[in-house]
Amino acid sequence: MKIRPFKVEQWMNEWETKAVYNLGETCIDSLRIDELLELCGEDAEEYLRKLGGTRMSYGHIEGSPELRQGIASLYRDISPDNVIPTHGAIGANYQVIMSLVEPGDNMVCVKPTYQQHYSIPESIGAEVRPLQLTYAGKFLPNLDELSRLTDRNTKMITINNPNNPTGSWIPDEMTKEIVKIAESAGAYVLSDEVYRGISESGEYMTSIVDLYDRGISVGSMSKVFSLAGLRLGWIATRDADVKNACLARRDYDTISCGVLDDMFAALALRHKDRLFARGKSIIGKNRAILDKWVRETPETEYIRPVAGTTALVYYRKQIPSREFAVRLLKEKGVLVTPGECFDMEGSMRIGYAYDSKQLQMGLDKIAELLREI
């Protein structure tokens, strides 16, 4: 099996540790263990004392009841039995695609998105039909184009909601239309929802599994929960065939998730409202900083993100995005992700949910380089 290099991950592997101002980070300011315990109302000394008695076995092979209950609580009508814990969302996406898509199948995939969604099926001989999201379309799916790309042989439609890297959010009415198109073909809809959970309005963010029996939601503890170090994600689906297929493959590539990962994730999910409140405060403040900067920096433009933690910012300079990003890091110490990593030239992905001071200083450095070019 040959697979394309994973552009965004290779970029981060090469450059992330060299940054002074990390605007490539996509997780909400990561929590320390002591911060998590304090936020959840735990006495750190007592909790860690009890943790010392934890036996480092495989634990609950399909996830502890507390973990699966916590994940299920993120949805309207999902039971713990509808949840499969995985090694991060990256493990969830891989399991779903490898369990359901076969050589010769076709699938429709929005772009830009996380590269797993098109490079993995391509590598196994499936036909991937890209549904290009555009600036003019506010980075939302064109339903007429989706309908044209979908036929009776389409196995799966994949969306990324909220979208990485643009920060767009598909409204419920549009998602319902996507479901109708999928239903007409008998296709699954895989929705990568790792940035779902914190809306600007504070209202519940609808998941694909709330709307479609053949919908598959992927989530993780990394982005909005600020716990990427746990390496814990999940698949949520009401489709028994999907669940059984993923569990069968899971025996080969996962067995179980880490016992400590399970424990800390279950704790965080029990207190998800506190973590969401923290995250919303950080996102709200930093999104305003980014928006003000774009409006006051004439060399840039974007579609303002309405969800998630990332924005795709275009710059008005005739320089390839990778060359620009390398210069930015070497000359100004600022890490962004070049648009090239998403096949979106002339742009850069900015993660804005980290430290507010670092964000502002990094943005100012970007403006400096843009004016020097």
N, C-alpha and C positions, 0 to 999 in steps of 0.2 A: 504493500500500500504506500503510495507516494502522496504527500500532502504539502501544501504550500507553507512556507515559513509564516509564522503567526506574527504579523507586522507589529501590532501594538505591544505585545508581550516582549518581543525581542528588543523593541525600542526602550521599554522600561527597564529590562534587564541590563542593557548597555549603559544607560545614562542616569537612572534614578538616584543612585548613591552619590553622584557628582554634583547634585543641585544644592545651591544655597537657598533658593526660593522654589519650593516644590508646588508648582501649579499643574503637575501631572497627576497628583493624588486624586482619586475619585471617591474615596470613603469619607463620610463625615468624621471629623477629627477623632482619631482612634482613641478608645478608652484604655487606660491602664486597669489592671485587675483591682487595685484598691479603689479606683474611681467607680468601677462597675459595682463593687460591693456596697460602697457608700450610697450610690444612686438607688440601689435596690433595698436600702435600709438594713443591710446586714452588718453585724459586728465582725470586722475583718479578722481579728485575732481568733474569735470563736469559730468562724467559718473555715478558716485555714487549718485550725486545729482538727476539726472534723474531717476536712479534706485529706488529712494525713492518714486516715484509716481507710481510704478508698483502695480497693483491690484493683490492680491494673490488669484485669482480664479483658476479653473482647466486649464485655458488657452486653447490653441488649442488641442483638444482631440487627433488628429492624428499627432501632431507636427506642429510647425509654418511653413509657407512657406519658411522662411529664413533658418530654420534648415534643412528641407528636401532638399532644393536646395543645401545647403552646403554638405550634405552627398552624394547626387547624383553626385556632382563634383569630388568625389573620384574614380569614375568609368568611363569607356569609353562611355557606351551607356545606362545609367540608368537615367530615369526621376524622378523628385520628387515624382510622383505618385507610383513609384516602391519601396518606402522607408517606413518602419514602425519603428518609434522610440520605444525604450524599456528601461526598468530599467537595464541598463548595458548590456554587452554581455551575462552575466549569465541569464538575463531575455529573451534575444533573443534566445539563444540555447534552453532554456526550452520551449518557445512558439512553436518553430519549431518542436521539437521532440514530444511534447504533442499534437500538432495539426495534425501531419501527420502519426505518428507511432501508430499502434494498437496492442493489444495482438494477438500473432500468427504470426505477421510479422517477417521477418528476416532483419537484417541490418549488414553491414560490417563497422567496426570502426578501424581506425589505433590506434596503441598503441606503445609508450606512447602518451598520449594526456590529455586534461582536462577531469576529471572524469565524468562530466555531460554526455558526449557523449556515455558512455556505461552503467553507473549506472541508469540513468533515464529510458532508454528503457527496461533494465532488470527488473526494478521495476514494470513495467506495463505489463509484460508477453511477451515481444518481445524477439526473439532469437538474441543475439549479437554475431557476428562472428569476432573475433579479427584479424586484419592484423598487425602482429608484425613488427615494424621497428627495424633494427639491426645495430650494430656498423659496421659490415662488409659491410652492404649495405648503409653506410653513412646516415642512418636514413631516407632513401627514400622508398616509397612503392615498393614492389616487384609486378610487373604487372602480372606475371604468377600466383602468389598466389592470387592476387585480382580477377583475372578471374575465378580461381577455386572456390573461396568462393562465387561468385556472381551467382545467378540463377534467373529464371523468377519470383520467389516469393520475391526477394530482394526489399524492399521498399526504402531503403536509403543507400548511402555510405557516411561516414563522414570522412573528412580529417581536418587537423589542419595546416594551411599554412600562415606564417611560423610556424614551429612546436614548441610547448611548451612541453617538456623542452629542446629539443636538439638544437634549432636554425637552423635546416635545412630548405631549401626552395625548393619546387618541381618545376623543370624547366617547361617551357610552353609546350614543346613537350611531357613530361611525363603526364602533366595535361590533354592534349588532348587525350592521350591514356586512361586515367581514364574516361574521358567523353565518349569515344567509348564503354567502358565496361558498363558504366551506361546506355547508350542508348540502348544497346542490351537487357537489363533487364527492361527498362522503369523506372529506378530508379532515385530518386532525388540524387543530390550531395550537402550535407551540408558542407560548408567550413568555419571553424572558422578562421577568418582572423584578429583577434584583434591586432596582431603584424605586420600587413601589412602596408606599406606606405613609409618606408624609406629603400631604397636599397643601397648597397655599391657603385654601379655605378652611382646612381642618376637617373636611368631610372625608368619609370613607372612599377609598380609591377602588373602583370596581376591578375585579380580576376576570380573566377569560373563563375561569372555572365557575364563576357566578352566572355566566351567560350561555355556556355551551357544554353539552354532555361530553363531547369529544375534545374539549379544551384541556390543555396541559399547562400548568403554571410552574415556573421555575423561580425560586427565590434563594436568598442566602442571608447569613448574619453579617456579611461584610460591609455593605454600603451604608444603609440607613441605620443599622444597629451598631456601627463603629467597632465591629469585632472581627475583622478580617483574619486575625491570628488564629481564630478557632477553626478555620477551614471547614465550615459546616454550611451546607445548603440543603435543598430539598426539591422534590417533585411533588406536586399536588394535582390529583386528577380523580374524577368520579368514574372514569372508564375502566372497568375491571380488566379488559384485555391489555390496556396500556400498563396498568399496575403490575399485572402478572408478568408481562414481557420484560419490564424494567427490573423487577425483582429477580427474574431468572438470570439476566445479564449481571446484576449486582453481585451475584455469587462469584463471578469471575474477576471483577475489577474493584470491588469495594470490601466485601464481607460485612464489615461494620464500620461505623465512624468511631472516633476516639472517645473514650469514656469521659475524659475531662472536657472535651469539646461539647459533648452531650450535656453535661452537668451545668456548665456556664451558660450555654445557649438556653437551656430550660429556665434557668434563673432569670436571664434577661427577658425572655418572652413572658414570664409571669408578671414582669414589671414593664411591659412594652410601652405603656402610656407615658412613663417617666422618660424612657429613652427617646420616644418620639417627640416629647416636649423639648428635650435638650436639642435634638436634631433640628427641629423646626426653628428654634431660636438661632442656631448657627447658620442654617441655610438662608433664613430670611435676611439676616444682617449681611451676609456675604453676597447674596444675589443682588442686593441693593448696591453694594460697593462695585460689583462687576458692571451692573447696568449703568451706573453713573459714569464709570470709566469709559465704556463704549460710547456713550452719548457725547462725552467730552474729548474723545480721541478721534479726529476726523479720518485717520488712516484705517479705521476699523468699522465693521458693521456686523450685525447678527440678528437672528430671530430670538427674541428674549426667551430663555428657557422658563418653562412653567412647572417643571417637575424634575426630580432627580438632582444630581450634583454636578453636572457637566454642561458646558456650552460649546457650540462650534462657532468660533469667531473668525470672520474673514478679514483679510488685510489687503489694502490697496497698494501693493508693491509687486513688481515683476521679479519675484524670486521664488524658486521651488520651496515647498513647505519644509522639507527635510533640511535643506541648506539653511533656511531661516531659523529652524529650531536648534540646529547645531551651533550656529553663530550666537543665538540667544543664550544658550547654556555656557558656551566658552567665554563670551565677552561680558555677559551680564549675570551669569549664575542662575538663570531662570529656566526651569524645566516646564515645557508644555509638550503635548503630543502632536506631531505634525499631521496635517490632514491627509497626507499620503498614506498613513496607516489605515485610513478608512476609505481610500480612493476618492478623497475630496480635496483636491489640490487648491492652493490659494487660501488655506484656512489652517487653524490650529484648534485642538480641543483644550479647553481650560477647565480644570477641576477647581471649584470655588468653595468647597465645604470644609477646608482645613483651617488653619489659623488666620484670623482676619487681618492681623498686622502683616503677616507674611504675604497674604493675598494682595494687599494694597501696594506693598513695596515691590512685589513681583510685577504687578500690572504697570507700575511707574517705569520699571526697567524695560518692559516690552515697548512702551511708548518711546522711550529714549532710543532704542535700536531702530524702530520704525522711522523715526525722524532723521537718524543718521544714514540710513540706506539711500 
